[in-house]
């Protein structure tokens, strides 16, 4: 999963134009929102914009994890890799992107997997969810 390295007017406009094209009309509120983003994001530092875009990549991750689970495919999100090397291998900079996380997909090898039959251990809801 990768994210834009920065928000630019061209990138913002391309997404709004795509929505307008797909929906077949322009909406006054939607266009006001476009102007709000154009007045805010391009002026911020590129690193701040990348960090925001990187967090948006997790929305796609959630969808991918759900889709994999629905198909019975094992998946696990991975950080802890060297993004600069992945970016270089995939030539992401030329696309204006930076890698954020990896999602290996596949099927577990049940034979020889000593973890497969162990009970899942999770904190209780009381220890995990704060209610106010």
N, C-alpha and C positions, 0 to 999 in steps of 0.2 A: 504494500500500500504506500502510495506517495502523495505528496501534497504540493501545491504551488509554492515556489520559493518566495513569492511576494504577491500582494494584490495590486494589480495595475488597472487603470481605467479600461484598457482593452479587454482584460480578462473578465472584469465585472460586467462590462457591456455585452460581451459574447454570451454570458450565461443568461442575462435578461433578454437578449435578442432571441436566444434559443427558446426560452419559455414562451415569449410572444409568438414566435413562429409556430411552435407546437400547439399552442392554444388557439391560434388563429385570430387573436385580438389583443389590443393593449388595454390595460386597466389603469385608471388614474392613480389609485392607491399604490399599485405595483410600481408605476413609474416614479412616484414620489419616493418610494423605498429605494429605487435605483439611485436617485439623486442623493439621498441620505448616505448611502454606501460610498458613492463617488466622492462626496465631500469629506468623508471620514477616513476610509482605509488607505488610499494611495499616499496620504500625507504621513502615515505612521512609518516607523523604521521597518525595514524589510524583515528583520529577525522577529519582531513582534507579530507581523502579519503571518510569517511562516508558522510560528508557534500556534497561532489561532487556526490556521488551515490544517496543521497537523492534528489538532484535536478533532477537527471535522472528519478526518480519515477514520476515526473510531466508529463513526456512524455506519460507514460502509463495512467495517469489520464486524459489527453486530449483525448486520444483514447476512454477511458471508457465513458467520458461525451458525446462524439459524438455518440457513439453506443447507449447509453441510450436514448438520444434525438431522434435518428432515430427510436427507438422502442416505443417512446411515454412514456418512463419511467422517472419519476422525479428523479433528483440526485443533490446533492450539496456537494462540497468538504468541509471537516472539518479538521482544525488544532485545537489548543486549547484544546486538550485532554492530558492525562498523558501517554506519550509513554512508560515509564518504566512499568506501570501497564499493558498496552496492551501487551507489549513484554512478561511479566511474564505469563499472562493468556494464550497466544498463544504459549508459549515456543519458542519464536523466537531466543533467544540467542543460543540455541542448534543447530539452523540452520545457525548461523552466520549472522542473520538479526536484524534490528531495525525498528520499525514502524515509518512511516513518516507522513501519513495522512489517514483519513477515507473517505469513499464515501458511505453514505447511499443511497439506491435505493428504490423506491417504487412509490406509486400513491398517489397524493394529495387527501385529503378529501374535495371536493368542498363545500359540505354543512358545514356551520359553519366556513369557512375560509374567514375571512373578507378582506384578502389581494388579493384573487383570481381575483377580477374584477377591482382592482385599476390599474391605468396607470403605466406602467414601467417608471422610471425616470432615464435617463442616461445623462452624460455630453455630450456636443456637440463634434463633431470631432475636431473642432478648439481648444477646451479646453483639449482634450485628446491626440491628435497626434501632435507631434512636427515635423515640416518639415524644413529641412535645405538644 
